[in-house]
Structures are given as C-alpha cells and as structure tokens.
Amino acid sequence: MHGVNHRRRRSGSRCLRQGRANGAKENKSYVSDRQGDSAMPTDFMNRHANDNCGTVAAAASGRRGDTDSSRSEPPASPNLAGDTPASTEIIRHIYVHIPFCARICPYCAFYKDRLDRSQTERFCQAILCELEHQGTAASQPGKPSRSRDRRSLQPSTIYFGGGTPTVLTTAQLEFLLRGFHEHLDLSQLIEWTVEANPGSVSTRKADVLRKFGINRISLGVQSWNDRLLQLLGREHDTRQAENSFRILRTAGFSNINVDLMFGLPTQTLEEWQATLERTVTLQPQHVSAYCLTYEKDTQFFLRKERGEFRQDPDADAAFFEMAMSILEASGYQHYEISNYARPGFSSSHNRAYWRGEDYLGIGPSAFSTVGMWRWQNIPDYRAYIDRGLSCRSVVGLTERLTSKMKRSEKIALSLRTHDGVSANLLRRFPNETREFVALGLLRQSNGNFVLTSAGKSVADSVAEAFI
C-alpha cells in the first residue's frame, strides 16, 4: 500500500466514467476545496467539483457494462436545457467554471485557456444564458421539456472556480453577479465562494465581490516560497500573495481559504513547514493542502517522463503528516483529506459534493449530477459561447448512472471525510474492514468506519478495496 496524492483535476472531454471534471471542478476534490473526482469543484474541486481524487475517478469508472447507457454525443435537441434531465427535487448547489488564466501553469490539468479580452464579455453573456435556460429540463436527455419537468434552482451554495474567476474585469464580474441575482432565488444562499489568484485581486474588485454577496474567497497562494512559485509558473510572488490576503480582509471577508500545494519538485520539509507556519500566522478560516500530481497533458508530466522530476511517495507522506500536525495543533479541524477548517468554517459547497447531493455545473467543461444522470458541458469556451448565445445545447456528454456506481462514489467520498462511511455501506466487505482495522488504518465511530491518522496517508488505497 502506498501514499496517494489528493489533488483534483478538471480536464477535457472524455468518457464520463473516467471521472468528471468537477462540474463541478471539480465540480476544485479535486471536488474545486477542489470538486475536488476529477473535477468536482473543491477549493481549487470543488477544484472542484466541480475537487478531484483518483479514488473517485475509479469509483465513477466502474467496469464496462456498469452504466445503464454508454456515453453519448451531444443530443440533437436545439433546446439549451432540453437535453439534460430534470429533477423533482430543488437543486441547492451550483458550480460555475470560468476557464480564463493570465498564465497557464505547467502542472494544471483543469480545463483552462489563456485570457482573451475580446471574448470575456460574450463569455459572461453565455454563462447567464445557460443559467436562465437551466430552469427547464427534460426528464431524460434528448427529450422535450414539459411544464411539470421544470428544474427548480434555489441554491444554498454557489462556487465560482476556474481558471481564475478574478481575471475578469471588475465590470464583467459585476455584470455576471448581477445576472445571478436576477435569475436566481438567493433567499436560501448561505455560502458563495469565488476562487482568486494573488495579483488579480484589487481593492475595487474585492469591494464588488462583497457588494454582490460573495462571502467566501479561496485564494490560490500555493506556496510562501518565491523559488517554488517560479517553478510552478505562478504570476505572483509571496509579497503579492500577502497583499491580496490583506486586501480581502480589509474589504470585510471573514471567511478566506488559502490553497497550498506540497510534494513539489525540490521542495524540502523545511520549506513546507515555513509555508504552513506563515499561513497559520495570517489566520485564514480554511486551508486546503493538496499533493502535486503529474497529470497527462501538462508540462510537469512531460518533465517527469523525461526524468527531470520524480514523485517520492515517502516524502509526500511526510509532507502530509506535517500538514496534519501543524494545522491541527493550530486549531484547524481536519475534516477531509485535503481540507482543514476553523470550527464552523468547513466548506458547505464541498461537503455537499462529498455527501453525494445533486449539483448543477455551469460553463465550459462543467459537470452536473442530478439524480441518476451526469453530464458534462463541452470543454471549449469558444464553442460554448457560440452555442450558448444561439440557444443551442452546450452539453457534450451524458451518462446514466447505476446504483452500484452511486454506491461506490458514496464510499470513496465519505471515506475521505472526518465522519467516515456508514458501516451499512461496507457490509459486503467484512474481510477488508477487519483487515484495515487490524492494520490500524480504520476505526469504528458512531456506526461509521473512519480513517485513522495512519489511514489518511493511504486513503485512496483503502477506498479502492471497497470499490
């Protein structure tokens, strides 16, 4: 058994059973707090998510024949929302993917593209067009919508991930946020997160976010070491990162997540300790700490293949254990493998992913899961704009889930949380549970099986035994 990386990813179009791009990011666990499966939004999934992890990808994949219907091409219906299934339940969670970046980081596998100012205004219009049309949906993909099939959107959480949402101009952010207020009933909203990169945060932009009800920011610091930031291809330095954090505090944000990465090439334990300690000094309410994974179609993966970089599972485990030690000693609750929060500040959006609740993904490459259906929007923002503004479908792939797939995802995601997975879900695995308890990797608590501290270091390997 070996240590496992816990970084989520958002990627291009592929068979949904190979994991979803966190529609949630994924929706940055990569559920966005990244979504977070491959991309459930979690901070950087949900990130997710839509945040996410190899375990979820494996859970979602299943064996050939486990899905009720194989992946399909975009349905032919011209109705924008008419090729996605409706739900009789109210959808409470929305992920919005904004793929633009001022610079493409060499390790990032989420769907993203270099910022093109000539396209961002039309993109914002297309986002609102999709949101407006998601109020109606067919009971099955490709079927016409009927009045009784209207999808009810009354979000309790919204998550803007990317990419870099704050790379949009202040005026574009204001246009987009005002549109959400006009199109949605926000009376039940408790958490609205926007991912931000240091260097793209200004006093005016922070004030606009606050004005329109954003109450949680996920700041992509990644490291407090300038040498490592340069290696990661980040456009900010540590001075800019701290300045951005203070701008957000001054603007009145009392719920800030700091996104960090470990297991970086040439990174030392001393450097990681310094990053953790500097983070604690700033007193954010939430910290996401993800291990670097070498994803295909990234520069880092190519450099690893050439032998320039290598992954060291033992070193990764040491980084992970140091994060647990320092953050828990500083008052943060380790409520999910890659996420730590002050009491009362865990991410409501990401927790909804981990509980298996329905969510709607808006934007290019975003994933949605409603009932027993999952679909992904096309991972091309130019095609997304063209289709969206002409009221054509933006859906790329659809998939009918099975009870077995849903159960596997429930086990994989629940096991990553501090509440663990219900013992009832693991009744079919008596030998495995006994073995993991004997090895000191699982323990029983309140009718659930929960990872021990040692088990957290090999969470994905433990989960794979049950899916």
Buried (B, 14 or more C-beta within 10 A) or exposed (E): BEBBBBBBBBBBBBBBBBBBBBBBBBBBBBBBBBBBBBBBBBBBBBBBBBBBBBBBBBBBBBEEEBBEEEBBEBBEBEBBBBBBBBBEEBBBBBBBBBBBBBBEBBBBBBBBBEBEEEBBBBBBBBBBBBBBBBBBBBBBBBBEBEEEBBBEBEBBBBBBBBBBBBBBBBEBBBBBBBBBEEBBEBEEBEBBBBBBBBBBBBEEBBBBBBEBEBBBBBBBBBBBBBEBBEBBBBBBBBEBBBBBBEBBBEBEBEBBBBBBBBBBBEBEEEBBBBBBEBBBEBEBBBBBBBBBBBBEEBBBBBBBEEEEBEBEBEBBBBBBBBBBEBBEEBEBBBBBBBBBBBEEBBBBBBBBBBEBBBBBBBBBBBBBBBBBBBBBBBBBBBBBBBBBBEBBBBBBBBBBBBEBBBBBBBBBBBBBBBBBBBBEBBEEBEEBBEEBBEBEBBBEEEEBBBBBEEBBBBBBBBBBBBB
